[in-house]
Amino acid sequence: MFSSEIRDGIFMLRLSGDVTVLSEGESMMFLAQDALKRGISTCVVDIAEVRFMDSSGIGLLIRLHNRFSASGGGVYLLNPPDRVRRLLAMTRLEAIFTVINSVEEVVEGRGKS
């Protein structure tokens, strides 16, 4: 499952449950592309409620990263559970994603630029 919103100029995407073969992946990417067209270049993916993520979930995160990075922004992962942190470490993707504990970290960081 997922939900999304735009808050404080940030595209917020909340994922929950098991993130496996994503039938909703294209819907998420459509919403992300719409945010980019509106000039929003920062995405926060709240994955605190994700129980499991397979390669399609990782693929979604990479696609988001590529799109938002190409626009000069970035993707931040909010409160990933230990299982997802281990998956990011095993796939060496921890190097491209910034893990945050609150959305305020991103808002404050943008203000310092």
N, C-alpha and C positions, 0 to 999 in steps of 0.2 A: 504494500500500500504506500501511497505517497500523497502529500499535499504540498502546495506551494503558495507563496505570497511575495509581494515586494514590500520591503520595510526598510526605511532609512536609506533608500537607494541601493538596497542589496536584494538580490534574488535569493529567497530562502526556499530550500527544498527539504522536506522532512520525509525520511524513509523509515519504515517500520516493518517488523516481522522478518520473514525470510525473503531476501533479495536474490532471486534465482532467475531463471529464464524470464526476462521481463517483457510481458506483453504490453506493459505501460511505458516501456523505455522510450518509444517514439513520441508518446504524449509528453513525457518529461523534456525531451530534447526540443520539441516544438515550443513549449513554454519558455525554455531557456533561450532559444533563438529569438522569441518575441521580446524577452527582457533585453537581450543584446541589441536588438533593433531600436529599443527605446533608450539606448545609451547606458544601460546598466552593465558594468563590467566586473562586478564582484558577485560571487556565488558562495553561499554558505550551505553546506549539506549537513543537516542534522541527522546523524545516524546513531544517536544514543539508544534508540529502541529497536535497532537491527539485531536480530538473533543470529542470522546466518547470511553469508554473502558468497555467491559462487562467481565464476569467471564472467558471467554476463553483468553482474553488479559491478565488478571491477572495471569491465569494459565501459559501463555507463560513466563511472567516475573519470576514466581517462578521456572519454569523449567530452565531458563537461570541462575538464582541465584544458584540453586542446582548444575548445571554442572560446572560453573566457580568457585564456592566455593570449590567443591571437588578437583579442580586442584590447590588450594591454592591462587586463585585470588578472583575476585569479580565483581559485576554488579553495575554500577552507572547509575542513571536516570538523564538525562540532561534536565533541564528546564521544568518539568512537569507543564501543565496548572492547574489552580485552581481546576477544576473538578476532574482531576486525583489525585491531592494531597488529596482532600477530600475522594476519594475512597480508597486511601492507608491508610488514617487515620481510616476510618470506618472499614476496614478489618484488621487493626492493622499491616499492612505490612510495614508501615513507619519505623518500628524497624529493618527490615532486609535490606532495600535499602538505600544507601547514595545518597542524592539529591545534584547535583552539578549545577553550573551556567556556567561552561566552561570546555572543555576537558583539558585545561591547568592545572586545579586543580588536575586532576588525574596524569598527566605527572609530575608535580612538586612534588606531594605526593610520587610517586614511586621513585623519585630521592633522597628523604630523608630517604628511608629505608636502 
